[in-house]
Every structure is written in C-alpha cells, then in structure tokens.
Amino acid sequence: MNPATDPVLPPLAEWIAGGSHLPVRGPRGAHTLFVRQDGPPAGRPVTLLHGFPTSSHDWAGVAPRLAASGCRVTTLDLLGFGESDKPRRHAYSLLEQADLVEAVWRELGIGGTALVAHDYGVSVAQELLARAPSRITRTAWLNGGLYADLHRPVPVQRLLHGPLGPLLAHAMTERRFTRSMRQVLARPVADGVLHEMWLGIARADGRLLAPRLLRYIDERRTHAARWAAALEGFPGPSLFVWGPADPISGAHVLARVRERIPHAAVVELGGQPPTGHYPQVESPAEVTAALESFLRD
C-alpha cells in the first residue's frame, strides 16, 4: 500500500451526515431509505445507484466532484443496504428496488435524470430503463452483470446464494469480507476504506441479509432478454466506464458491450495495474473525469 496514492473515501459517518432518511412507499409497502442530494438545485440531474453488498458511500469519492461541476447528484442506499431499512424477513427484489427509486424521484420532484449504476445497481437501472426510457436522459455503467449469462460470481457469493447461505451469513466477519473484496479489487485500496464499507454492511445486522439479497442472481436470469433489449435499444447517450481486471464482470462483459452497442462511448480503465470490480473506489479520479465529460456534453 502507498498511503500517498491509494484512493481514500471520506468516512462513512461524514457521508451519512450529509444525507437524510426519506420515507417512501412502493407497491409492497412503506420503507425509509437513506438519500443524499448534492450540487445546485437547478443543476443537471444525475442519479447514482450502488452495488452489492455495499452502499451509496461507494460514490463518496465521485459525487462531490460531479456536484461541483454543476450536477444535481442524487444518491441513495437501496433497501437492505447501508443506512436504509433492513427488514429481516423481506423478499428482496430488483423490481421492488426500481419501484423505490421511482418513489424517491417522486418525493424529490425529479423528472428526467441521467442514470449511473454499478454492480447490483445496473440491474435496477436496466429495469428502470425497460419501464420508461424517455425518463432517462443518458446512462453510464460501471462493472456489473449487464448480461446474466456472463455473470461470474465469486465463491463466497455462490455459497451465500446456496442452501447453506443463512448459516454462512452468520459466520461472515469483517476479516472474511475484506478477504473477499481483495479477490475482486485489482488496484490497491486501503484497509480503512474496506473497514468503512464493512460498517455500512454490518449496521443493523445487514450481513445476515446477503442470502436474500443475492436472489438478484435468479432475477437477472428471469429478466435477461428484457433487460438486454432495454440496454441495447436505449436511444440516448451511453457510457461504459469499465475495470477490465474484474473477475466477476470484467473484460469479458466489455467485449460483448462493444459488439452489441458499438455506438456507446467506452472508457476502459487499464493502466498499471488495471482496475477491477469497483472502479469508483479503485480509480475515483478517472471515473469522475469520465463522468464529468459525459454528463456535461
């Protein structure tokens, strides 16, 4: 590790202090979600969706600079993540997550918005795109399972998604989490950053929800054709900011993107070393620069 160059996120507590807890109602009931808005109220709207198993804090190295560039940045913790409600026996669904994002937009008076998504969030974004593409002004995608047949879950995800998942979730510790994260990160990330990520997961025993949240793997297969069509048929500008060294959804996914969506802009975060599964955490400066340019055009 090189403390002078390793990316550092602001502390989770500082990130939370800048947001609020917003009651919203979806078709399956009412929940309270953690939401932040940064940047000028009349700025260019952009919504950032985070991945599994972390939270909106993943964007803490990117959102302030986007806000400073004139964007009105909305970030939220999806249900079951971070500071949002974590109902223990809930049947979590990507479709409900999309319902709740739409509810946040209604509560905050957000009409058209750019949509930026990572990991789990890409499936929520694809569902939103399939429902109402006219509402999305442009899309930017970071490493995630855009195509269900290309998804390569790491061993711990396979185990948590299996019949022993609930038992294994009780055995999840910060050390095991850190070890799993190191398997998908390709660039150095300080231990302190991973500790802050773990704090968001561990709040309200959120680690125990992993088997329920991982049902998204099955949903991706169910909706694969519809979501791929929404992605490939979107008429607005699209950008892919991709870490090729990601073992879950890296260069093999980017190859299909280039084949199926040749008109899209691509920023491949190669470098030495190349970027892995968490571009906004591993390479926040490069991700921010790419997004700033894309959202300004």
C-alpha positions in Angstrom: 0.0 0.0 0.0 1.1 3.5 -0.8 -0.7 6.0 1.5 0.2 8.9 -0.7 -1.5 7.5 -3.8 -4.1 4.9 -2.6 -7.7 6.2 -3.1 -9.4 7.3 0.1 -13.1 7.7 0.7 -14.5 10.2 3.2 -15.6 8.5 6.4 -18.9 6.8 6.3 -20.2 8.9 9.2 -19.4 12.1 7.3 -21.2 10.8 4.2 -24.3 9.9 6.3 -24.3 13.3 8.0 -24.8 14.9 4.6 -28.0 13.0 3.8 -31.4 12.3 5.3 -33.8 9.4 5.9 -36.7 9.6 3.5 -40.0 7.7 4.0 -41.2 6.3 0.7 -44.0 4.0 -0.4 -43.7 1.3 -3.0 -46.3 -1.2 -4.2 -45.2 -3.6 -1.5 -45.3 -1.2 1.4 -43.6 1.8 3.1 -39.8 1.9 3.9 -37.3 4.6 4.9 -34.3 5.0 2.6 -31.1 7.0 3.1 -30.9 9.7 0.5 -28.4 12.4 -0.4 -28.6 15.3 -2.8 -25.5 17.3 -3.6 -24.9 20.2 -6.0 -27.0 23.1 -7.2 -30.8 22.5 -7.0 -31.1 23.6 -10.7 -28.1 21.5 -11.7 -28.2 18.7 -14.3 -30.0 15.8 -12.6 -28.0 12.6 -12.2 -28.9 9.5 -10.0 -26.1 7.2 -8.8 -27.0 3.5 -7.9 -24.6 1.4 -5.9 -23.8 -2.3 -5.8 -23.9 -5.4 -3.6 -23.1 -5.7 -0.7 -22.1 -2.1 0.0 -23.9 1.3 -0.2 -24.1 4.8 -1.7 -20.9 5.5 0.2 -19.1 3.9 -2.7 -19.8 7.1 -4.6 -18.3 9.4 -1.9 -15.1 9.9 -4.0 -17.1 10.8 -7.1 -20.3 12.6 -6.1 -18.8 15.8 -4.6 -16.8 16.5 -7.8 -19.9 15.9 -10.0 -21.8 18.3 -7.8 -19.0 20.9 -8.1 -19.2 20.5 -11.9 -22.9 21.6 -11.9 -24.7 18.3 -11.5 -27.6 17.8 -9.0 -26.5 14.4 -7.7 -28.9 12.1 -6.0 -27.6 9.0 -4.2 -29.4 6.5 -2.1 -29.0 3.3 -0.2 -31.2 0.7 -1.7 -33.5 -1.3 0.6 -31.5 -3.7 2.7 -28.2 -1.8 2.3 -26.3 0.8 4.2 -28.4 3.3 6.2 -31.7 2.3 4.6 -34.3 0.0 6.2 -33.1 -3.7 6.5 -36.3 -5.8 7.1 -35.0 -9.2 8.1 -37.6 -11.5 6.5 -38.3 -9.4 3.4 -38.4 -11.0 0.0 -35.9 -8.6 -1.7 -36.4 -8.0 -5.4 -34.7 -5.9 -8.0 -38.2 -4.9 -9.3 -39.1 -3.5 -5.9 -35.8 -1.7 -5.8 -36.8 0.0 -9.0 -40.2 0.9 -7.6 -38.5 2.5 -4.6 -36.1 4.5 -6.8 -39.1 5.8 -8.7 -40.7 6.7 -5.3 -37.6 8.6 -4.3 -37.8 10.5 -7.6 -41.4 11.4 -7.0 -40.7 12.6 -3.4 -37.8 14.7 -4.6 -39.6 16.1 -7.7 -37.0 14.5 -10.1 -38.2 14.2 -13.6 -35.7 13.3 -16.3 -32.4 12.2 -15.0 -29.1 10.8 -16.1 -28.6 7.3 -14.5 -25.2 5.9 -13.4 -25.1 2.4 -12.0 -22.6 -0.2 -10.7 -22.9 -3.9 -9.9 -26.3 -4.8 -8.3 -27.4 -1.2 -9.3 -27.0 -2.0 -13.1 -29.9 -4.4 -12.9 -32.1 -1.9 -11.1 -31.1 0.6 -13.8 -31.9 -1.8 -16.6 -35.4 -2.3 -15.1 -35.9 1.4 -14.9 -34.8 1.7 -18.5 -37.1 -1.0 -19.6 -40.1 0.7 -17.9 -39.6 4.3 -19.0 -36.6 5.0 -21.3 -37.9 8.5 -22.0 -37.3 9.5 -18.4 -33.6 8.6 -18.6 -31.6 11.3 -20.3 -28.4 9.3 -20.6 -26.8 6.2 -19.0 -23.4 5.4 -17.6 -22.5 1.9 -16.5 -19.7 0.6 -14.3 -18.8 -3.1 -13.8 -21.9 -5.2 -13.3 -24.0 -8.1 -14.6 -25.4 -6.4 -17.7 -25.8 -9.9 -19.3 -26.9 -12.7 -17.0 -25.1 -15.4 -18.9 -21.7 -13.6 -18.4 -22.0 -13.2 -14.7 -19.2 -15.0 -12.8 -20.0 -14.8 -9.0 -17.0 -15.3 -6.7 -17.1 -18.4 -4.5 -18.5 -16.7 -1.4 -21.4 -15.4 -3.4 -22.2 -18.9 -4.7 -22.1 -20.3 -1.2 -24.3 -17.5 0.2 -26.7 -18.0 -2.6 -27.0 -21.7 -1.9 -28.9 -23.7 0.7 -26.3 -23.0 3.4 -26.4 -19.3 2.8 -28.3 -18.3 6.0 -25.8 -20.3 8.1 -22.8 -18.9 6.3 -24.1 -15.3 6.7 -23.9 -15.6 10.4 -20.2 -16.5 10.1 -19.4 -13.5 7.9 -16.9 -11.2 9.7 -15.0 -8.1 8.7 -11.9 -10.2 8.0 -13.8 -12.5 5.7 -15.4 -9.6 3.9 -12.0 -7.9 3.4 -10.5 -11.1 2.0 -13.4 -11.5 -0.5 -13.1 -7.8 -1.5 -9.4 -8.3 -2.2 -10.3 -11.0 -4.7 -12.3 -8.6 -6.9 -10.2 -5.4 -6.5 -7.2 -5.1 -8.8 -5.8 -1.8 -7.6 -4.6 -1.1 -4.0 -7.4 0.1 -1.7 -6.5 1.0 1.9 -7.8 -1.2 4.7 -9.5 1.8 6.1 -11.7 2.1 3.1 -12.8 -1.5 3.3 -13.5 -1.0 7.0 -15.8 1.8 6.2 -17.6 -0.4 3.7 -18.0 -3.1 6.3 -19.5 -0.6 8.7 -22.3 0.0 6.3 -22.9 -3.7 5.7 -22.8 -4.6 9.4 -25.3 -1.9 10.6 -28.5 -3.5 11.9 -27.0 -7.0 11.2 -27.2 -6.3 7.4 -24.6 -9.1 6.8 -27.4 -11.6 7.6 -29.4 -10.3 4.6 -26.9 -11.4 2.0 -28.7 -14.7 1.0 -31.9 -12.8 0.5 -30.3 -10.0 -1.5 -28.4 -12.5 -3.6 -31.7 -13.7 -5.1 -30.9 -11.0 -7.7 -28.9 -13.6 -9.5 -32.1 -15.5 -10.3 -33.9 -12.4 -11.2 -31.2 -11.5 -13.7 -31.8 -14.8 -15.5 -35.6 -14.3 -15.5 -35.4 -10.8 -17.0 -32.3 -11.3 -19.1 -33.9 -10.8 -22.5 -36.0 -7.8 -21.5 -33.1 -6.1 -19.7 -30.6 -6.7 -22.5 -33.1 -5.2 -25.0 -33.6 -2.1 -22.8 -29.8 -1.7 -22.6 -29.1 -2.2 -26.3 -32.1 -0.3 -27.5 -31.7 2.8 -25.4 -31.7 5.8 -27.9 -29.9 8.2 -25.6 -26.1 8.6 -25.0 -24.5 5.7 -23.2 -21.1 5.4 -21.5 -19.3 2.4 -20.1 -16.5 3.0 -17.5 -15.1 -0.4 -17.0 -12.4 -2.2 -14.9 -11.1 -5.0 -17.2 -9.4 -6.9 -14.4 -12.7 -7.6 -12.6 -13.1 -11.4 -12.3 -16.9 -11.1 -11.9 -17.9 -8.8 -14.8 -14.6 -7.5 -16.4 -13.2 -7.7 -19.9 -15.4 -10.5 -21.0 -18.5 -8.3 -20.4 -16.9 -5.3 -22.1 -16.2 -7.4 -25.2 -20.0 -8.0 -25.6 -20.8 -4.4 -24.9 -18.5 -3.4 -27.8 -20.1 -6.0 -30.0 -23.8 -5.2 -29.2 -23.6 -1.5 -28.5 -21.0 -0.2 -30.9 -22.2 3.4 -30.8 -21.6 3.7 -27.0 -18.7 5.5 -25.5 -16.2 3.3 -23.6 -13.6 4.2 -21.1 -11.5 1.1 -20.2 -9.6 1.6 -17.0 -6.5 -0.3 -18.0 -3.4 1.3 -16.6 -0.8 -0.4 -14.4 -2.3 -2.1 -12.5 -5.7 -2.2 -14.3 -8.9 -1.5 -12.4 -11.1 -4.3 -11.0 -14.7 -4.6 -9.9 -15.1 -1.3 -8.0 -13.9 1.5 -10.5 -15.4 4.3 -8.4 -13.4 3.2 -5.4 -10.2 1.9 -7.1 -10.0 4.7 -9.6 -12.2 7.6 -8.4 -10.3 10.3 -10.3 -10.5 8.5 -13.7 -14.2 7.6 -13.1 -15.0 11.2 -12.1 -13.3 12.7 -15.1 -15.1 10.3 -17.5 -18.5 11.1 -15.9 -17.9 14.8 -15.8 -17.2 14.9 -19.5 -20.1 12.6 -20.4 -22.7 14.4 -18.2 -21.5 17.9 -19.4 -21.9 17.1 -23.2 
